[in-house]
Amino acid sequence: ARRPLTGAESSMLREAAEEALVLIVGQTPTYVEATQFLYRRALSHLAGEPVVHLNLENQGELWHWDAASKSAKPRPYVGADAAVAEASRLARELHALAPDQPEYLRLYLLCELDLAKIDGGVDQPLPRGADSVFARLRQYPVAVLEEVLMLALRQQRFAAAAGAIEVLGESGDGQLLISSDGTPRRLAAAVSHADRRVRFAAVAAVMKLDPRGPFPGASYLAESLGYFASTVGSRRVLIAHPRASEAQSLAGMLAELGYDADAATSGRSAFVMAQRHADYEFALISDSIQGPTVSELAGMFRQDGRLGRLPIGVMAAGDKLDRAAAVAALEPLVEAFPRPVDSATLSLLIERLRRGIGRSAVTKDERLAHAAAALDWMLQLTETPNTYGFYELAKQEPAVEIALQTPELTGRAALVLGRIGSSRAQPASEGARRC
């Protein structure tokens, strides 16, 4: 009833809307009150405020108007997706009421991107059809798209942020990476973002823009190419426990659940291992870890661009669980739970960690696809080193050497090592040929 009241519809429809609103809220809102209400409600739903009751299968329904049948029909949604759909509807109404308001436009475009990613798959590129969200957003100036990207990151709508980056990569040029004060522009900064899909989309966009000279944040691209390349293609978990026997016991439980595990007996060694390997799906850290402590280690993870979105499970003895919970409350994506005694218990705890990361979780196959793309981009850049030497890809040699261990990547990795002059290139190439 809010839009028919303040919009340009017929007087009969406006009168009906006014009567309905008086019955619902007791008064007729002004234009300003209506737009501000829509804005607040859209933001609230985007932040996760539910709009429907979810059943035991975590599903709910929203009713939508079907133009073909000229009737309202229910549509099922999973989890919080119904709230995003409602936020998108409200933002669309808001933009229609106030099309000249930049703040409302940014929210509308953000919601459109978010819903398009939900519908098409957060691990898939945006559809590119003539009437797609992608096509509609390309009509806006890149300055608007940059603001949408910043809003998406601020609201932690990472799928929408990746979608905005996709559009930027097709809409802009190398000037998108140039800044007047030497700080990285928004797209360049996203190349080091903690969310893996945001980072990958940003790398792909920069490669598409194809800058031929240094720009603020260029080092981020080389580091991210190495990060994506350094996968061994398995489901891996990092264990940090001061007692090697306890770590080995946990590794055995994880093996029963289909995970490979690496163990560290100090906080420092765990942090170094986490930085070096891109395959960890989560980390299990004992509350008794030292050098640094579990609280310090969790903070170090969250401040590192590569580890900022890695789920962490803090394991504690029963009498220390409250203290572990206090540690977990200080950082996002950290859960505290009792030390697991068997694989069945551990499986339940892992499910809690996976729920926390939600759709941001990346599968083994997606990591392999990212690694293959990163190595292909390295080959592209090293083909003309005089043009792209400012990326200093030779520094990524250790990351590419990790990719040699993965059969699906060995050939590409050997070629990259050969291009950057690695001493490992020749034996790696011979090994690839034998395979």
Disulfide bonds with the S-S distance in Angstrom:
none
